[in-house]
Amino acid sequence: MTPIALTMGDPCGIGPEITLKACADPRRNVPVVVIGDAHVLARADSFTGTGL
C-alpha cells in the first residue's frame, strides 16, 4: 500500500494535534509519513496522549 504524506500544519496552532489524532485513528488503513518538526510533534503528543 502506498503511504501518504501529511504536513503537521502550523507549529503554533492546532495542526500538530490534529495530525497526530488523525494518524492514531484506528480506521486509518494506509501508512502515513508526517512531515514536520519532531520536537513540536512530541510536544503535541503530550497534549493529545496518542502515544505516537
mmCIF file of the N, C-alpha and C atoms, coordinates in Angstrom:
data_MODEL
# 
_entry.id   MODEL 
# 
loop_
_atom_site.group_PDB 
_atom_site.id 
_atom_site.type_symbol 
_atom_site.label_atom_id 
_atom_site.label_alt_id 
_atom_site.label_comp_id 
_atom_site.label_asym_id 
_atom_site.label_entity_id 
_atom_site.label_seq_id 
_atom_site.pdbx_PDB_ins_code 
_atom_site.Cartn_x 
_atom_site.Cartn_y 
_atom_site.Cartn_z 
_atom_site.occupancy 
_atom_site.B_iso_or_equiv 
_atom_site.pdbx_formal_charge 
_atom_site.auth_seq_id 
_atom_site.auth_comp_id 
_atom_site.auth_asym_id 
_atom_site.auth_atom_id 
_atom_site.pdbx_PDB_model_num 
ATOM 1   N N  . MET A 1 1  ? 0.847  -1.171 0.000  1.00 0.00 ? 1  MET A N  1 
ATOM 2   C CA . MET A 1 1  ? 0.000  0.000  0.000  1.00 0.00 ? 1  MET A CA 1 
ATOM 3   C C  . MET A 1 1  ? 0.896  1.238  0.000  1.00 0.00 ? 1  MET A C  1 
ATOM 4   N N  . THR A 1 2  ? 0.575  2.183  -0.809 1.00 0.00 ? 2  THR A N  1 
ATOM 5   C CA . THR A 1 2  ? 1.360  3.401  -0.944 1.00 0.00 ? 2  THR A CA 1 
ATOM 6   C C  . THR A 1 2  ? 1.058  4.352  0.213  1.00 0.00 ? 2  THR A C  1 
ATOM 7   N N  . PRO A 1 3  ? 2.104  4.819  0.917  1.00 0.00 ? 3  PRO A N  1 
ATOM 8   C CA . PRO A 1 3  ? 1.864  5.755  2.017  1.00 0.00 ? 3  PRO A CA 1 
ATOM 9   C C  . PRO A 1 3  ? 1.469  7.137  1.501  1.00 0.00 ? 3  PRO A C  1 
ATOM 10  N N  . ILE A 1 4  ? 0.818  7.900  2.348  1.00 0.00 ? 4  ILE A N  1 
ATOM 11  C CA . ILE A 1 4  ? 0.519  9.289  2.022  1.00 0.00 ? 4  ILE A CA 1 
ATOM 12  C C  . ILE A 1 4  ? 1.375  10.172 2.913  1.00 0.00 ? 4  ILE A C  1 
ATOM 13  N N  . ALA A 1 5  ? 1.723  11.349 2.422  1.00 0.00 ? 5  ALA A N  1 
ATOM 14  C CA . ALA A 1 5  ? 2.491  12.320 3.190  1.00 0.00 ? 5  ALA A CA 1 
ATOM 15  C C  . ALA A 1 5  ? 1.536  13.380 3.705  1.00 0.00 ? 5  ALA A C  1 
ATOM 16  N N  . LEU A 1 6  ? 1.754  13.773 4.949  1.00 0.00 ? 6  LEU A N  1 
ATOM 17  C CA . LEU A 1 6  ? 0.888  14.741 5.605  1.00 0.00 ? 6  LEU A CA 1 
ATOM 18  C C  . LEU A 1 6  ? 1.764  15.732 6.356  1.00 0.00 ? 6  LEU A C  1 
ATOM 19  N N  . THR A 1 7  ? 1.568  17.015 6.096  1.00 0.00 ? 7  THR A N  1 
ATOM 20  C CA . THR A 1 7  ? 2.323  18.016 6.852  1.00 0.00 ? 7  THR A CA 1 
ATOM 21  C C  . THR A 1 7  ? 1.626  18.253 8.183  1.00 0.00 ? 7  THR A C  1 
ATOM 22  N N  . MET A 1 8  ? 2.403  18.662 9.178  1.00 0.00 ? 8  MET A N  1 
ATOM 23  C CA . MET A 1 8  ? 1.836  18.837 10.516 1.00 0.00 ? 8  MET A CA 1 
ATOM 24  C C  . MET A 1 8  ? 1.085  20.150 10.684 1.00 0.00 ? 8  MET A C  1 
ATOM 25  N N  . GLY A 1 9  ? 1.152  21.027 9.704  1.00 0.00 ? 9  GLY A N  1 
ATOM 26  C CA . GLY A 1 9  ? 0.457  22.309 9.823  1.00 0.00 ? 9  GLY A CA 1 
ATOM 27  C C  . GLY A 1 9  ? 1.267  23.325 10.608 1.00 0.00 ? 9  GLY A C  1 
ATOM 28  N N  . ASP A 1 10 ? 0.603  24.371 11.031 1.00 0.00 ? 10 ASP A N  1 
ATOM 29  C CA . ASP A 1 10 ? 1.240  25.461 11.764 1.00 0.00 ? 10 ASP A CA 1 
ATOM 30  C C  . ASP A 1 10 ? 1.720  24.960 13.130 1.00 0.00 ? 10 ASP A C  1 
ATOM 31  N N  . PRO A 1 11 ? 3.023  25.031 13.408 1.00 0.00 ? 11 PRO A N  1 
ATOM 32  C CA . PRO A 1 11 ? 3.533  24.528 14.677 1.00 0.00 ? 11 PRO A CA 1 
ATOM 33  C C  . PRO A 1 11 ? 3.018  25.304 15.893 1.00 0.00 ? 11 PRO A C  1 
ATOM 34  N N  . CYS A 1 12 ? 2.534  26.504 15.680 1.00 0.00 ? 12 CYS A N  1 
ATOM 35  C CA . CYS A 1 12 ? 1.996  27.301 16.792 1.00 0.00 ? 12 CYS A CA 1 
ATOM 36  C C  . CYS A 1 12 ? 0.475  27.177 16.907 1.00 0.00 ? 12 CYS A C  1 
ATOM 37  N N  . GLY A 1 13 ? -0.126 26.421 16.022 1.00 0.00 ? 13 GLY A N  1 
ATOM 38  C CA . GLY A 1 13 ? -1.576 26.262 16.034 1.00 0.00 ? 13 GLY A CA 1 
ATOM 39  C C  . GLY A 1 13 ? -1.976 24.871 16.496 1.00 0.00 ? 13 GLY A C  1 
ATOM 40  N N  . ILE A 1 14 ? -3.143 24.430 16.046 1.00 0.00 ? 14 ILE A N  1 
ATOM 41  C CA . ILE A 1 14 ? -3.640 23.117 16.447 1.00 0.00 ? 14 ILE A CA 1 
ATOM 42  C C  . ILE A 1 14 ? -3.316 22.032 15.423 1.00 0.00 ? 14 ILE A C  1 
ATOM 43  N N  . GLY A 1 15 ? -2.607 22.388 14.379 1.00 0.00 ? 15 GLY A N  1 
ATOM 44  C CA . GLY A 1 15 ? -2.274 21.432 13.325 1.00 0.00 ? 15 GLY A CA 1 
ATOM 45  C C  . GLY A 1 15 ? -1.564 20.184 13.806 1.00 0.00 ? 15 GLY A C  1 
ATOM 46  N N  . PRO A 1 16 ? -0.518 20.306 14.639 1.00 0.00 ? 16 PRO A N  1 
ATOM 47  C CA . PRO A 1 16 ? 0.170  19.100 15.096 1.00 0.00 ? 16 PRO A CA 1 
ATOM 48  C C  . PRO A 1 16 ? -0.732 18.147 15.886 1.00 0.00 ? 16 PRO A C  1 
ATOM 49  N N  . GLU A 1 17 ? -1.605 18.690 16.719 1.00 0.00 ? 17 GLU A N  1 
ATOM 50  C CA . GLU A 1 17 ? -2.516 17.841 17.489 1.00 0.00 ? 17 GLU A CA 1 
ATOM 51  C C  . GLU A 1 17 ? -3.504 17.119 16.580 1.00 0.00 ? 17 GLU A C  1 
ATOM 52  N N  . ILE A 1 18 ? -4.048 17.826 15.610 1.00 0.00 ? 18 ILE A N  1 
ATOM 53  C CA . ILE A 1 18 ? -4.994 17.221 14.676 1.00 0.00 ? 18 ILE A CA 1 
ATOM 54  C C  . ILE A 1 18 ? -4.296 16.165 13.826 1.00 0.00 ? 18 ILE A C  1 
ATOM 55  N N  . THR A 1 19 ? -3.078 16.446 13.410 1.00 0.00 ? 19 THR A N  1 
ATOM 56  C CA . THR A 1 19 ? -2.312 15.487 12.623 1.00 0.00 ? 19 THR A CA 1 
ATOM 57  C C  . THR A 1 19 ? -2.106 14.195 13.391 1.00 0.00 ? 19 THR A C  1 
ATOM 58  N N  . LEU A 1 20 ? -1.701 14.296 14.657 1.00 0.00 ? 20 LEU A N  1 
ATOM 59  C CA . LEU A 1 20 ? -1.470 13.092 15.454 1.00 0.00 ? 20 LEU A CA 1 
ATOM 60  C C  . LEU A 1 20 ? -2.762 12.328 15.707 1.00 0.00 ? 20 LEU A C  1 
ATOM 61  N N  . LYS A 1 21 ? -3.843 13.035 15.963 1.00 0.00 ? 21 LYS A N  1 
ATOM 62  C CA . LYS A 1 21 ? -5.122 12.349 16.179 1.00 0.00 ? 21 LYS A CA 1 
ATOM 63  C C  . LYS A 1 21 ? -5.576 11.623 14.915 1.00 0.00 ? 21 LYS A C  1 
ATOM 64  N N  . ALA A 1 22 ? -5.336 12.229 13.761 1.00 0.00 ? 22 ALA A N  1 
ATOM 65  C CA . ALA A 1 22 ? -5.691 11.571 12.504 1.00 0.00 ? 22 ALA A CA 1 
ATOM 66  C C  . ALA A 1 22 ? -4.844 10.316 12.290 1.00 0.00 ? 22 ALA A C  1 
ATOM 67  N N  . CYS A 1 23 ? -3.569 10.389 12.638 1.00 0.00 ? 23 CYS A N  1 
ATOM 68  C CA . CYS A 1 23 ? -2.691 9.228  12.483 1.00 0.00 ? 23 CYS A CA 1 
ATOM 69  C C  . CYS A 1 23 ? -3.046 8.117  13.468 1.00 0.00 ? 23 CYS A C  1 
ATOM 70  N N  . ALA A 1 24 ? -3.558 8.468  14.621 1.00 0.00 ? 24 ALA A N  1 
ATOM 71  C CA . ALA A 1 24 ? -3.907 7.478  15.642 1.00 0.00 ? 24 ALA A CA 1 
ATOM 72  C C  . ALA A 1 24 ? -5.286 6.870  15.431 1.00 0.00 ? 24 ALA A C  1 
ATOM 73  N N  . ASP A 1 25 ? -6.059 7.385  14.500 1.00 0.00 ? 25 ASP A N  1 
ATOM 74  C CA . ASP A 1 25 ? -7.415 6.883  14.262 1.00 0.00 ? 25 ASP A CA 1 
ATOM 75  C C  . ASP A 1 25 ? -7.345 5.420  13.813 1.00 0.00 ? 25 ASP A C  1 
ATOM 76  N N  . PRO A 1 26 ? -8.022 4.516  14.521 1.00 0.00 ? 26 PRO A N  1 
ATOM 77  C CA . PRO A 1 26 ? -7.958 3.099  14.162 1.00 0.00 ? 26 PRO A CA 1 
ATOM 78  C C  . PRO A 1 26 ? -8.593 2.778  12.807 1.00 0.00 ? 26 PRO A C  1 
ATOM 79  N N  . ARG A 1 27 ? -9.389 3.685  12.275 1.00 0.00 ? 27 ARG A N  1 
ATOM 80  C CA . ARG A 1 27 ? -9.999 3.458  10.951 1.00 0.00 ? 27 ARG A CA 1 
ATOM 81  C C  . ARG A 1 27 ? -9.020 3.701  9.813  1.00 0.00 ? 27 ARG A C  1 
ATOM 82  N N  . ARG A 1 28 ? -7.888 4.335  10.113 1.00 0.00 ? 28 ARG A N  1 
ATOM 83  C CA . ARG A 1 28 ? -6.889 4.620  9.085  1.00 0.00 ? 28 ARG A CA 1 
ATOM 84  C C  . ARG A 1 28 ? -6.311 3.303  8.587  1.00 0.00 ? 28 ARG A C  1 
ATOM 85  N N  . ASN A 1 29 ? -6.299 3.112  7.274  1.00 0.00 ? 29 ASN A N  1 
ATOM 86  C CA . ASN A 1 29 ? -5.790 1.861  6.727  1.00 0.00 ? 29 ASN A CA 1 
ATOM 87  C C  . ASN A 1 29 ? -4.667 2.058  5.711  1.00 0.00 ? 29 ASN A C  1 
ATOM 88  N N  . VAL A 1 30 ? -4.060 3.232  5.715  1.00 0.00 ? 30 VAL A N  1 
ATOM 89  C CA . VAL A 1 30 ? -2.904 3.484  4.854  1.00 0.00 ? 30 VAL A CA 1 
ATOM 90  C C  . VAL A 1 30 ? -1.765 4.013  5.719  1.00 0.00 ? 30 VAL A C  1 
ATOM 91  N N  . PRO A 1 31 ? -0.516 3.675  5.357  1.00 0.00 ? 31 PRO A N  1 
ATOM 92  C CA . PRO A 1 31 ? 0.617  4.231  6.087  1.00 0.00 ? 31 PRO A CA 1 
ATOM 93  C C  . PRO A 1 31 ? 0.708  5.748  5.860  1.00 0.00 ? 31 PRO A C  1 
ATOM 94  N N  . VAL A 1 32 ? 1.129  6.463  6.892  1.00 0.00 ? 32 VAL A N  1 
ATOM 95  C CA . VAL A 1 32 ? 1.244  7.916  6.804  1.00 0.00 ? 32 VAL A CA 1 
ATOM 96  C C  . VAL A 1 32 ? 2.663  8.336  7.175  1.00 0.00 ? 32 VAL A C  1 
ATOM 97  N N  . VAL A 1 33 ? 3.219  9.249  6.397  1.00 0.00 ? 33 VAL A N  1 
ATOM 98  C CA . VAL A 1 33 ? 4.507  9.879  6.701  1.00 0.00 ? 33 VAL A CA 1 
ATOM 99  C C  . VAL A 1 33 ? 4.197  11.327 7.057  1.00 0.00 ? 33 VAL A C  1 
ATOM 100 N N  . VAL A 1 34 ? 4.524  11.725 8.289  1.00 0.00 ? 34 VAL A N  1 
ATOM 101 C CA . VAL A 1 34 ? 4.265  13.099 8.728  1.00 0.00 ? 34 VAL A CA 1 
ATOM 102 C C  . VAL A 1 34 ? 5.517  13.929 8.503  1.00 0.00 ? 34 VAL A C  1 
ATOM 103 N N  . ILE A 1 35 ? 5.336  15.068 7.849  1.00 0.00 ? 35 ILE A N  1 
ATOM 104 C CA . ILE A 1 35 ? 6.434  15.988 7.567  1.00 0.00 ? 35 ILE A CA 1 
ATOM 105 C C  . ILE A 1 35 ? 6.312  17.155 8.543  1.00 0.00 ? 35 ILE A C  1 
ATOM 106 N N  . GLY A 1 36 ? 7.343  17.333 9.358  1.00 0.00 ? 36 GLY A N  1 
ATOM 107 C CA . GLY A 1 36 ? 7.316  18.421 10.330 1.00 0.00 ? 36 GLY A CA 1 
ATOM 108 C C  . GLY A 1 36 ? 8.416  18.259 11.371 1.00 0.00 ? 36 GLY A C  1 
ATOM 109 N N  . ASP A 1 37 ? 8.403  19.124 12.340 1.00 0.00 ? 37 ASP A N  1 
ATOM 110 C CA . ASP A 1 37 ? 9.412  19.148 13.395 1.00 0.00 ? 37 ASP A CA 1 
ATOM 111 C C  . ASP A 1 37 ? 9.093  18.081 14.447 1.00 0.00 ? 37 ASP A C  1 
ATOM 112 N N  . ALA A 1 38 ? 10.053 17.186 14.698 1.00 0.00 ? 38 ALA A N  1 
ATOM 113 C CA . ALA A 1 38 ? 9.839  16.089 15.644 1.00 0.00 ? 38 ALA A CA 1 
ATOM 114 C C  . ALA A 1 38 ? 9.584  16.586 17.063 1.00 0.00 ? 38 ALA A C  1 
ATOM 115 N N  . HIS A 1 39 ? 10.231 17.683 17.460 1.00 0.00 ? 39 HIS A N  1 
ATOM 116 C CA . HIS A 1 39 ? 10.040 18.215 18.810 1.00 0.00 ? 39 HIS A CA 1 
ATOM 117 C C  . HIS A 1 39 ? 8.635  18.792 18.985 1.00 0.00 ? 39 HIS A C  1 
ATOM 118 N N  . VAL A 1 40 ? 8.145  19.455 17.964 1.00 0.00 ? 40 VAL A N  1 
ATOM 119 C CA . VAL A 1 40 ? 6.783  20.009 18.018 1.00 0.00 ? 40 VAL A CA 1 
ATOM 120 C C  . VAL A 1 40 ? 5.773  18.868 18.084 1.00 0.00 ? 40 VAL A C  1 
ATOM 121 N N  . LEU A 1 41 ? 5.991  17.820 17.297 1.00 0.00 ? 41 LEU A N  1 
ATOM 122 C CA . LEU A 1 41 ? 5.083  16.680 17.320 1.00 0.00 ? 41 LEU A CA 1 
ATOM 123 C C  . LEU A 1 41 ? 5.137  15.955 18.663 1.00 0.00 ? 41 LEU A C  1 
ATOM 124 N N  . ALA A 1 42 ? 6.312  15.853 19.260 1.00 0.00 ? 42 ALA A N  1 
ATOM 125 C CA . ALA A 1 42 ? 6.426  15.223 20.581 1.00 0.00 ? 42 ALA A CA 1 
ATOM 126 C C  . ALA A 1 42 ? 5.666  16.024 21.633 1.00 0.00 ? 42 ALA A C  1 
ATOM 127 N N  . ARG A 1 43 ? 5.748  17.350 21.548 1.00 0.00 ? 43 ARG A N  1 
ATOM 128 C CA . ARG A 1 43 ? 5.005  18.194 22.489 1.00 0.00 ? 43 ARG A CA 1 
ATOM 129 C C  . ARG A 1 43 ? 3.499  18.029 22.271 1.00 0.00 ? 43 ARG A C  1 
ATOM 130 N N  . ALA A 1 44 ? 3.089  17.972 21.018 1.00 0.00 ? 44 ALA A N  1 
ATOM 131 C CA . ALA A 1 44 ? 1.675  17.777 20.714 1.00 0.00 ? 44 ALA A CA 1 
ATOM 132 C C  . ALA A 1 44 ? 1.210  16.412 21.211 1.00 0.00 ? 44 ALA A C  1 
ATOM 133 N N  . ASP A 1 45 ? 2.074  15.430 21.137 1.00 0.00 ? 45 ASP A N  1 
ATOM 134 C CA . ASP A 1 45 ? 1.722  14.099 21.631 1.00 0.00 ? 45 ASP A CA 1 
ATOM 135 C C  . ASP A 1 45 ? 1.477  14.115 23.131 1.00 0.00 ? 45 ASP A C  1 
ATOM 136 N N  . SER A 1 46 ? 2.228  14.927 23.857 1.00 0.00 ? 46 SER A N  1 
ATOM 137 C CA . SER A 1 46 ? 1.989  15.011 25.306 1.00 0.00 ? 46 SER A CA 1 
ATOM 138 C C  . SER A 1 46 ? 0.642  15.653 25.610 1.00 0.00 ? 46 SER A C  1 
ATOM 139 N N  . PHE A 1 47 ? 0.148  16.505 24.713 1.00 0.00 ? 47 PHE A N  1 
ATOM 140 C CA . PHE A 1 47 ? -1.174 17.111 24.903 1.00 0.00 ? 47 PHE A CA 1 
ATOM 141 C C  . PHE A 1 47 ? -2.297 16.135 24.554 1.00 0.00 ? 47 PHE A C  1 
ATOM 142 N N  . THR A 1 48 ? -2.094 15.371 23.475 1.00 0.00 ? 48 THR A N  1 
ATOM 143 C CA . THR A 1 48 ? -3.173 14.519 22.969 1.00 0.00 ? 48 THR A CA 1 
ATOM 144 C C  . THR A 1 48 ? -3.175 13.130 23.593 1.00 0.00 ? 48 THR A C  1 
ATOM 145 N N  . GLY A 1 49 ? -2.013 12.668 24.047 1.00 0.00 ? 49 GLY A N  1 
ATOM 146 C CA . GLY A 1 49 ? -1.929 11.348 24.629 1.00 0.00 ? 49 GLY A CA 1 
ATOM 147 C C  . GLY A 1 49 ? -2.085 10.226 23.634 1.00 0.00 ? 49 GLY A C  1 
ATOM 148 N N  . THR A 1 50 ? -1.740 10.466 22.369 1.00 0.00 ? 50 THR A N  1 
ATOM 149 C CA . THR A 1 50 ? -1.903 9.448  21.338 1.00 0.00 ? 50 THR A CA 1 
ATOM 150 C C  . THR A 1 50 ? -0.850 8.355  21.429 1.00 0.00 ? 50 THR A C  1 
ATOM 151 N N  . GLY A 1 51 ? 0.272  8.647  22.038 1.00 0.00 ? 51 GLY A N  1 
ATOM 152 C CA . GLY A 1 51 ? 1.316  7.636  22.172 1.00 0.00 ? 51 GLY A CA 1 
ATOM 153 C C  . GLY A 1 51 ? 2.051  7.316  20.892 1.00 0.00 ? 51 GLY A C  1 
ATOM 154 N N  . LEU A 1 52 ? 2.043  8.243  19.961 1.00 0.00 ? 52 LEU A N  1 
ATOM 155 C CA . LEU A 1 52 ? 2.751  8.007  18.704 1.00 0.00 ? 52 LEU A CA 1 
ATOM 156 C C  . LEU A 1 52 ? 4.153  8.527  18.834 1.00 0.00 ? 52 LEU A C  1 
# 
